[in-house]
Amino acid sequence: MHMKNWYTLILAGTLILLSTAPFDYSVERPAAVRHYLQKYRFLSKELHANTGIPEPVILAIAGLESNWGKSELAIQANNHFGIKTKVEWGGLTYCKTTVEYEGWLMYHTVQCFRRYPYIRESYQDFGNFILTRENYAQVKSVPSWNYRGWIEGLREGGYATDPSYTDKVLRIIWRYKLYELVEE
């Protein structure tokens, strides 16, 4: 057999072996992220099942807004999504200094946020908040597999004032491979 044919045969065999090897879905995530996912993932699954909001979006926003459950707002107000109070909010509130943006101008101000007796209510309210407001109506037509479309739609609807918000949430999804959790 000619030497070139041997190389082709060896390469083909290697490719077959690699393509049939089980794919390792284990991801090294920081301890805070792993702990948060173990503790609250059931809430994101439940919210996704009830609303169609993509689970990677739910988890990435909750992780970012609550610093994986360790922020002042998460600890003191059970608010994992950074939802502020508005005129229509009749529930508990928690006020604190926060960073806001006008374009790229960053400033500190005191804002009041929704406070929940239980973290589950924070997750449920996030779903209700997104699906009942006119400014987020465009995300309802985005398929649940399109997490980027959901995040961009939320940003366009005014979910966060940070002009880098979309990039931050997407980096969390990609860095911690939250898109793989949907398959588990």
N, C-alpha and C positions, 0 to 999 in steps of 0.2 A: 504494500500500500504506500502511496506517495506521502511524503511528510506533511504537505499542505492538508491532505485529507485527514490525517491523524489529529492535527490541530482543530480542524472543523468538528471532528467527532468528539474530542475532549471538551471543546467549548459547548457543543450542543448538550452533552451529558451534564455538564456543570449547570447550565441554564435550567435543565429539567429538574435537577435536584433542588436548586434554589427556588424554583417556582412551586414545588410541592412541599417545601419546608413550612411548618406552621409559623405564622407571623406573630411576633411578640408585641402585644398591645400594652405591655406594662410601661408605664411612664414614670420617670423620676420627678416627682412634684415636691416642692418644699413642704415641710411638716405642717405648716399652718394651712396650706391649700388642701392637703390630704385630710387633715382633721375636719376642716369645714365640709368637704365633700362627704365624708363618712357621717357627719352629724346632720347635715341639712339636705343632702341630695334627694331624699324621699319627697321633700317639699317641692323641689324643682320638677321632679317627675310628675307629681300630682298636678302642679300648675300647668305644665305642658299638656297633660292629658285633658284638662278642663278648658284650656284656652287656645291651644295650638301655638303658643309662643315657644320658639325653639329653646330647648333646654340649655344649649351652650350660651345663648344670650342671657337667659335667666341667671345662670351661675356666674358668668363673667361680670355682669352688672352688679349682682349681689356681692361678689368678691371684691370688686373695685370699690363700690360705695361703702362697704362695711369693713374694708381691710381684712377680709376673711374672718369676719365676726369679732374683730378686736378693736374697732373704732369706738370712739365715745358715743356716737349716735346709735351704734348697734348695741352696745352694752347698756346705755342709759334709757334708750327709747325702743329697743327691739326693732329699729328701723334699718333694714338691710339694703334698701334701695334709694335712700337719700330723698324720699318724697317730702316736699315741703308742704306746709299748711297753706291753704287758700281760703277765700271767703266761704266756699262750700263745705269745708271740713268742720265737722261738729264734734270731733273726737279730742283725745288728749294731745297735748303739744309738748315739744321740747325745743327750747331755743338755745342757740350757741353761735359762736363766731365761725364763719365759714369763708371759703374762697369763692369768689364769683368772677365772671369775665364779661366784659363788653368788647366784643371782637377779641383782640389779643391783649387788651388791657386787663390785668389781673388786679383785684382789690379784695380787701377783707371787709366783711360786714356781718352783722348779726341777723340770722334768719331763724325762723321757727319751722320745725319739722313735725311730721306726724309721729305720734308716739303710740305704740301698740302694747296691750297687755301681754301678747304672745307673739313670737316670731312668725308663727304660721299666718297670723293676720297680716303681717308685713308682706308676705308672699302673695296672699290672696288679694290684698289691696293693690299690689303692683299690677297684677293681671287685670283687675277692674279698672285701674287708672289708665292703662294702655288701651284697653278695648272699648272704653266708653267715651273717650275724649275725641272731639272732632279733629284736633290737630294731629292725631296719630291714625286717622282713618286710613291713610294710604298703606299702612303696614298690614292691615287685615287681608289684603289681596296678595301679599308676598307669601310664597310657599314656606312651610316650616323648615325645609332643608336649607333655605337661603338665609343663613344667619347674618351675613354681611348686609343683605337688603333690609333686614329687620333693624339692625343697628343704625344704618344710614337713615332709615325712615324715622326712627326715634329721635335721632339728632336733628333732622330737618323739622320734626314736630316740636322741638324745643325741650327735649328731655333734660339736657344738660347745657350749661352756658360755656363750658370748656370747649374751645375750638378743636382740641386734640382728642376729644372724647371718643369718637369713632375709632381712631387709631389705638387708643389705650385699651378699649374693650376687645378689639380684634387681636391685639398682641396677647392679651390674657388667654383668649380662646386658642390661639396658635401655640403659645409658649407652653401651656399646660395641657394641650391636646384635648380640650373639652369636647370637641366634635366627636371624639372616639367614645365618649360616655354614652352617646345615643345608641351605640351598637351593643353596649353591655346589658 
